[in-house]
Amino acid sequence: MQPFADGTVQSCPYCGEEVEVEVDALGPSSETYVEDCPVCCRPWTVSVSREEQEVFIHLGRDDD
């Protein structure tokens, strides 16, 4: 059985704090959305790509 959500520890691209980011394991092969850092409240661009059983997450800055 495949999990409903995958989590990974990422560093906020603004404040550098490590935070856990969870995304749905099932979904489109790629998606992008905005989420606020729970520490500094600045908005990240969350890029998610899914390849078979793996989920890849990248956090970007709004000014990148």
C-alpha atoms as an extended CHARMM CRD file, in Angstrom:
* protein
*
        64  EXT
         1         1  MET       CA              0.0000000000        0.0000000000        0.0000000000  PROA      1               0.0000000000
         2         2  GLN       CA              1.3560000000        3.4270000000       -0.9320000000  PROA      2               0.0000000000
         3         3  PRO       CA              1.3840000000        6.2100000000        1.7030000000  PROA      3               0.0000000000
         4         4  PHE       CA             -1.0110000000        9.1560000000        1.3810000000  PROA      4               0.0000000000
         5         5  ALA       CA              1.6910000000       11.7630000000        2.0340000000  PROA      5               0.0000000000
         6         6  ASP       CA              5.4560000000       11.9270000000        1.7540000000  PROA      6               0.0000000000
         7         7  GLY       CA              7.4620000000       14.2470000000        3.9740000000  PROA      7               0.0000000000
         8         8  THR       CA             10.9700000000       15.5080000000        3.7140000000  PROA      8               0.0000000000
         9         9  VAL       CA             13.0780000000       17.8990000000        5.7290000000  PROA      9               0.0000000000
        10        10  GLN       CA             14.0270000000       20.9610000000        3.6990000000  PROA      10              0.0000000000
        11        11  SER       CA             15.7600000000       24.2380000000        4.5070000000  PROA      11              0.0000000000
        12        12  CYS       CA             13.7420000000       27.4160000000        4.0960000000  PROA      12              0.0000000000
        13        13  PRO       CA             15.2960000000       29.3790000000        1.2160000000  PROA      13              0.0000000000
        14        14  TYR       CA             14.8270000000       32.6090000000        3.2360000000  PROA      14              0.0000000000
        15        15  CYS       CA             15.6440000000       31.9340000000        6.9060000000  PROA      15              0.0000000000
        16        16  GLY       CA             17.5520000000       28.6480000000        6.5280000000  PROA      16              0.0000000000
        17        17  GLU       CA             15.5470000000       26.8340000000        9.2280000000  PROA      17              0.0000000000
        18        18  GLU       CA             14.9040000000       23.1460000000        8.6350000000  PROA      18              0.0000000000
        19        19  VAL       CA             11.2080000000       22.3690000000        8.2630000000  PROA      19              0.0000000000
        20        20  GLU       CA              9.2650000000       19.2810000000        7.2730000000  PROA      20              0.0000000000
        21        21  VAL       CA              7.3510000000       19.6250000000        4.0300000000  PROA      21              0.0000000000
        22        22  GLU       CA              4.6210000000       17.0790000000        3.3010000000  PROA      22              0.0000000000
        23        23  VAL       CA              3.0500000000       16.4830000000       -0.0920000000  PROA      23              0.0000000000
        24        24  ASP       CA              0.5610000000       13.9520000000       -1.3780000000  PROA      24              0.0000000000
        25        25  ALA       CA              2.2840000000       10.8340000000       -2.6580000000  PROA      25              0.0000000000
        26        26  LEU       CA             -0.3040000000       10.5010000000       -5.4110000000  PROA      26              0.0000000000
        27        27  GLY       CA             -0.9610000000       13.2420000000       -7.9090000000  PROA      27              0.0000000000
        28        28  PRO       CA              0.2030000000       14.7060000000      -11.2010000000  PROA      28              0.0000000000
        29        29  SER       CA              3.7550000000       14.0220000000      -12.3660000000  PROA      29              0.0000000000
        30        30  SER       CA              4.6650000000       17.6240000000      -11.5140000000  PROA      30              0.0000000000
        31        31  GLU       CA              3.0510000000       20.5430000000       -9.7310000000  PROA      31              0.0000000000
        32        32  THR       CA              3.9830000000       23.9040000000       -8.2440000000  PROA      32              0.0000000000
        33        33  TYR       CA              2.2620000000       25.8040000000       -5.4510000000  PROA      33              0.0000000000
        34        34  VAL       CA              2.9960000000       28.4620000000       -2.8160000000  PROA      34              0.0000000000
        35        35  GLU       CA              3.2590000000       27.6990000000        0.9180000000  PROA      35              0.0000000000
        36        36  ASP       CA              4.4230000000       29.9370000000        3.7730000000  PROA      36              0.0000000000
        37        37  CYS       CA              7.3800000000       29.0220000000        5.9900000000  PROA      37              0.0000000000
        38        38  PRO       CA              6.0930000000       28.1110000000        9.4830000000  PROA      38              0.0000000000
        39        39  VAL       CA              9.1360000000       29.8790000000       11.0050000000  PROA      39              0.0000000000
        40        40  CYS       CA              9.5820000000       33.1790000000        9.1130000000  PROA      40              0.0000000000
        41        41  CYS       CA              6.2230000000       33.2650000000        7.2540000000  PROA      41              0.0000000000
        42        42  ARG       CA              7.8360000000       34.1010000000        3.8850000000  PROA      42              0.0000000000
        43        43  PRO       CA              6.2820000000       32.3840000000        0.8340000000  PROA      43              0.0000000000
        44        44  TRP       CA              8.0700000000       29.4570000000       -0.8160000000  PROA      44              0.0000000000
        45        45  THR       CA              7.4600000000       28.1420000000       -4.2710000000  PROA      45              0.0000000000
        46        46  VAL       CA              7.1090000000       24.3900000000       -3.7340000000  PROA      46              0.0000000000
        47        47  SER       CA              7.9360000000       22.3280000000       -6.8170000000  PROA      47              0.0000000000
        48        48  VAL       CA              6.9330000000       18.6670000000       -6.6560000000  PROA      48              0.0000000000
        49        49  SER       CA              7.7770000000       15.9720000000       -9.1720000000  PROA      49              0.0000000000
        50        50  ARG       CA              6.7240000000       12.3450000000       -8.9540000000  PROA      50              0.0000000000
        51        51  GLU       CA              8.4730000000        9.4740000000      -10.7010000000  PROA      51              0.0000000000
        52        52  GLU       CA              7.0140000000        6.0170000000      -10.0710000000  PROA      52              0.0000000000
        53        53  GLN       CA              7.3620000000        5.4660000000       -6.2780000000  PROA      53              0.0000000000
        54        54  GLU       CA              9.5120000000        8.5560000000       -5.5840000000  PROA      54              0.0000000000
        55        55  VAL       CA              8.4900000000       12.1210000000       -4.7540000000  PROA      55              0.0000000000
        56        56  PHE       CA             10.9630000000       14.9880000000       -5.1770000000  PROA      56              0.0000000000
        57        57  ILE       CA             10.4220000000       18.3600000000       -3.4660000000  PROA      57              0.0000000000
        58        58  HSD       CA             12.2580000000       21.6280000000       -4.1160000000  PROA      58              0.0000000000
        59        59  LEU       CA             11.6850000000       24.9250000000       -2.2960000000  PROA      59              0.0000000000
        60        60  GLY       CA             12.3540000000       28.1500000000       -4.1570000000  PROA      60              0.0000000000
        61        61  ARG       CA             12.2290000000       31.8290000000       -3.3360000000  PROA      61              0.0000000000
        62        62  ASP       CA              9.6450000000       34.1310000000       -4.8420000000  PROA      62              0.0000000000
        63        63  ASP       CA             12.4880000000       36.3080000000       -6.1670000000  PROA      63              0.0000000000
        64        64  ASP       CA             14.4160000000       33.4520000000       -7.8640000000  PROA      64              0.0000000000
